[in-house]
Every structure is written in C-alpha cells, then in structure tokens.
Amino acid sequence: MNTPVQPVDSVRHTDRMWDATESLRADIDRLEFLEQLGHGTLPLDAFRFYIEQDRLYLAGYTKALSLLASRAPDATTAAFWATSAASAVDEASLHESLLSGSALPPSDVQVEHSPTCLGYTSYLIATAATEPYPVAAAAILPCFWIYADVAVRLAGAAHDVVARDPEHPYARWVSTYDSEEFREIVSAARALVDEAANQATDAQRDAMIDAFVVATRYEAMFWDTALHPTPWPHSRMAVSQ
Ligand SMILES: Cc1ncc(CN)c(N)n1
C-alpha cells in the first residue's frame, strides 16, 4: 500500500509575509524621516523625539518578547525570545546615552507615549499574551526584519555622515542595526517563525500574515510620526483641568 505523501511547501511562510508588505516597505523607503536621516539633514529635535519614543517602545517590546518566550513551544525557542528581550534592554542603553549626551538638543518636556507608540506596544503585548503562539511570533518579526532591511540601505546613504563623524547620533543609530550580528539574529527569528508556521493551522497562517502587516504599518508610522507628529487630541494639561 502506498503511504500518502504530504505536499512539500517549498515557499517559506516568512517570504509570503514579506511579499504581503511589499508596497508598505516601498513607502517606508520613501519616508522623509529615513531619507533625511541618511543624508544627515534630519532636524535633531525630530531625532530626539524618535529616540525618546523608541525608549518607551523598547520597554513595551521587552515585555512582549518575554510573554512570547513564556508561550514558546520548546526551551530553545523560549531562550531565543528571552535573550532578545534582554538585548532590547541593551539596545535602550544606546538611547540613554544619546539622550544624556550633548549631541541632541536638551528637552525638559515630560515624555509620554505618542498615540503611535502606545498603539504599537499595546498591540505587541496584547498579541503576545492572547493570540496563538505562531501569530504572536509573526507580529514581533517586523521589529527585527524591517530594522535590518532599512539599515542596510540607510548605511549606503549615510556613508558620508558616518565617514565625517562616526560618533554622530545618526551614524551610531545606523551602525547599531547595520551589523552582521543583528542580521544573524534576524535570520534566527525568521527561522523560528517559519517553524511556527509549519505547525500552524491554515487560519493561523493567514492570521500570521495579517499580524506581520499590522506591525509593519506601525513601524512605518513610528518613524513618520517623529517628523509629522500626530499628537493626542487633548493635552495632559487639558485633561487635568
Ligand atoms: C519601533 C521599533 N521597531 C524595532 C526596533 C528594533 N528593535 C526598534 N528599536 N524600534
């Protein structure tokens, strides 16, 4: 008797997720924030706003990764996400040093989450806590992959900025994400998401694509809002009056 042969799916599910964000990624490449960052013409106060928001983002992202680790199917996978959570704390030390140094304009405004930052972190935490593991892993992947992808192109554009002053805040930012070490981490994260897709139901695999698209949208909005702020409709002052 012939044993039924399972069809082999030669397309990686992460490739499908990547393809679903093609036009979104083209929009990201054209974002004024990233173009100006690459050319070194981005206003420093816009970069400061971005770094302040990103510091808040990293706190939420660390929680989302820790939740994801707790839901991972095996110990090795849990350790990868938990190590990534610890690395996000290290990543935040770049932000601390940029904000406490003299390269960025000082600010004494009390920083609160922008709507985009709160939306993104809340989405990641809620998804990590409540969605099936494959969907939660897919939602976190753009945080790795989009950054590595953008950094490669930005490193080319920012070549002059880096050559002029490797300690320039934009040069430090670009070289953090344009590194072989980061690309290896991204590739390991991708492999885990593909593995999760192989164990997922068809409905979950569709939901993985949706989650990847939503998180990629937030990545685009996050950069854009630093140059084109979308503040809360009512300020903190107005609320307390
Ligand atoms: C918004 C955002 N997305 C991703 C990363 C890269 N960990 C980040 N620092 N900030």
The ligand as a MOL file (V3000), in Angstrom:
LIG
                    3D

  0  0  0     0  0            999 V3000
M  V30 BEGIN CTAB
M  V30 COUNTS 10 10 0 0 0
M  V30 BEGIN ATOM
M  V30 1 C 9.8210 50.8910 16.6900 0
M  V30 2 C 10.9990 49.9720 16.6870 0
M  V30 3 N 10.9480 48.7990 15.9830 0
M  V30 4 C 12.0490 47.9630 16.0300 0
M  V30 5 C 13.1800 48.2790 16.7360 0
M  V30 6 C 14.3770 47.3720 16.6970 0
M  V30 7 N 14.4480 46.6210 17.8760 0
M  V30 8 C 13.1700 49.4760 17.4270 0
M  V30 9 N 14.2400 49.8780 18.1620 0
M  V30 10 N 12.0910 50.3400 17.3960 0
M  V30 END ATOM
M  V30 BEGIN BOND
M  V30 1 1 1 2
M  V30 2 1 2 3
M  V30 3 2 2 10
M  V30 4 2 3 4
M  V30 5 1 4 5
M  V30 6 1 5 6
M  V30 7 2 5 8
M  V30 8 1 6 7
M  V30 9 1 8 9
M  V30 10 1 8 10
M  V30 END BOND
M  V30 END CTAB
M  END
